[in-house]
Amino acid sequence: MAKTSAIQRNLKRIKMAKRFDAKRKKLRAIVRNKKLPLNERFAAQLKLSKLPKNSSKIRIRNRCEITGRPHGVYRKLRISRIALREMASSGKIPGMTKSSW
Protein backbone atom coordinates (compact mmCIF):
# COMPACT_ATOMS: atom_id res chain seq x y z
CA MET A 1 0.00 0.00 0.00
CA ALA A 2 1.32 3.42 -0.97
CA LYS A 3 1.65 6.30 1.47
CA THR A 4 -1.67 8.03 2.03
CA SER A 5 -0.01 11.43 1.61
CA ALA A 6 1.26 10.50 -1.88
CA ILE A 7 -2.20 9.31 -2.92
CA GLN A 8 -3.83 12.48 -1.56
CA ARG A 9 -1.24 14.68 -3.29
CA ASN A 10 -2.03 13.00 -6.60
CA LEU A 11 -5.78 13.47 -6.06
CA LYS A 12 -5.16 17.16 -5.36
CA ARG A 13 -3.23 17.42 -8.63
CA ILE A 14 -6.10 15.77 -10.53
CA LYS A 15 -8.61 18.28 -9.11
CA MET A 16 -6.33 21.24 -9.90
CA ALA A 17 -5.74 20.01 -13.45
CA LYS A 18 -9.50 19.81 -14.04
CA ARG A 19 -10.05 23.26 -12.58
CA PHE A 20 -7.37 25.03 -14.66
CA ASP A 21 -7.74 22.96 -17.84
CA ALA A 22 -9.77 25.50 -19.86
CA LYS A 23 -7.54 28.41 -18.84
CA ARG A 24 -4.38 26.47 -19.75
CA LYS A 25 -5.79 25.46 -23.15
CA LYS A 26 -6.71 29.05 -23.98
CA LEU A 27 -3.29 30.41 -23.00
CA ARG A 28 -1.44 27.64 -24.86
CA ALA A 29 -3.48 28.40 -28.00
CA ILE A 30 -2.40 32.04 -27.79
CA VAL A 31 1.26 31.11 -27.25
CA ARG A 32 1.26 28.71 -30.23
CA ASN A 33 -0.52 31.10 -32.61
CA LYS A 34 2.29 32.48 -34.82
CA LYS A 35 -0.01 35.10 -36.37
CA LEU A 36 -0.34 37.06 -33.11
CA PRO A 37 2.23 39.72 -32.19
CA LEU A 38 5.21 38.58 -30.13
CA ASN A 39 4.36 40.72 -27.08
CA GLU A 40 0.86 39.19 -26.82
CA ARG A 41 2.27 35.69 -27.03
CA PHE A 42 4.92 36.55 -24.45
CA ALA A 43 2.29 37.96 -22.06
CA ALA A 44 0.26 34.75 -22.44
CA GLN A 45 3.39 32.71 -21.69
CA LEU A 46 3.96 34.73 -18.51
CA LYS A 47 0.35 34.17 -17.41
CA LEU A 48 0.75 30.46 -18.12
CA SER A 49 3.88 30.29 -15.99
CA LYS A 50 2.08 32.05 -13.11
CA LEU A 51 -0.48 29.23 -12.86
CA PRO A 52 0.17 26.62 -10.16
CA LYS A 53 2.62 23.89 -11.18
CA ASN A 54 0.32 21.16 -9.90
CA SER A 55 -2.43 22.30 -12.26
CA SER A 56 -0.54 20.74 -15.18
CA LYS A 57 -1.72 17.34 -16.45
CA ILE A 58 1.91 16.23 -16.79
CA ARG A 59 2.29 16.13 -12.99
CA ILE A 60 -0.51 13.59 -12.52
CA ARG A 61 0.76 10.09 -11.77
CA ASN A 62 -1.11 6.96 -12.87
CA ARG A 63 -1.76 5.04 -9.68
CA CYS A 64 -3.52 1.78 -8.86
CA GLU A 65 -7.11 2.37 -7.73
CA ILE A 66 -6.85 -0.41 -5.14
CA THR A 67 -3.36 -0.11 -3.63
CA GLY A 68 -2.14 3.29 -4.82
CA ARG A 69 0.98 1.70 -6.32
CA PRO A 70 2.61 4.09 -8.85
CA HIS A 71 4.47 1.52 -10.99
CA GLY A 72 3.22 -1.33 -13.15
CA VAL A 73 -0.28 0.11 -13.62
CA TYR A 74 -2.43 -1.00 -16.56
CA ARG A 75 -4.00 2.13 -18.06
CA LYS A 76 -7.22 0.51 -19.22
CA LEU A 77 -7.95 -1.21 -15.91
CA ARG A 78 -6.31 1.42 -13.68
CA ILE A 79 -4.97 -1.28 -11.36
CA SER A 80 -1.43 -2.53 -10.81
CA ARG A 81 -0.08 -5.82 -12.09
CA ILE A 82 0.10 -7.20 -8.55
CA ALA A 83 -3.50 -6.30 -7.71
CA LEU A 84 -4.61 -7.69 -11.07
CA ARG A 85 -2.89 -11.03 -10.36
CA GLU A 86 -4.40 -11.28 -6.87
CA MET A 87 -7.89 -10.50 -8.16
CA ALA A 88 -7.54 -12.99 -11.02
CA SER A 89 -6.35 -15.72 -8.64
CA SER A 90 -9.26 -15.15 -6.29
CA GLY A 91 -11.75 -15.19 -9.20
CA LYS A 92 -12.89 -11.57 -8.90
CA ILE A 93 -12.27 -10.78 -12.58
CA PRO A 94 -14.70 -12.59 -14.92
CA GLY A 95 -13.03 -14.68 -17.61
CA MET A 96 -9.53 -14.35 -16.18
CA THR A 97 -7.74 -17.27 -14.59
CA LYS A 98 -4.19 -17.84 -13.46
CA SER A 99 -2.33 -19.85 -16.06
CA SER A 100 -0.72 -23.16 -15.15
CA TRP A 101 1.17 -25.70 -17.23
C-alpha positions, 0 to 999 in steps of 0.5 A: 500500500502506498503512502496516504499522503502520496495518494492524496497529493495525486488526487489534489493534482487531478482536481487542480488540473480539471479546474485550470484545464480550460484556462491552460488550453486558452493560454497555450493556444495564444502562445502557439498562434504564430499570427499574433504579435510577439508581445501578446504571445509573451504575455500569455506565456507569462500568465501560463507560468504564473499558474500553479505547477500542480495544475498541469496534467503532466504532474498527474501520476497513474496510480492503482485504484486499489493499492495506490501503487505508482508503478506497473499500472495498466492504463485501461484497468487502472490497477497494478499488475500485482492487484490484477494477479491477486484479483484474477487468482481469487476469481474476482475478474470474470473470464480471467484465470491464473495460467498453469502448465 
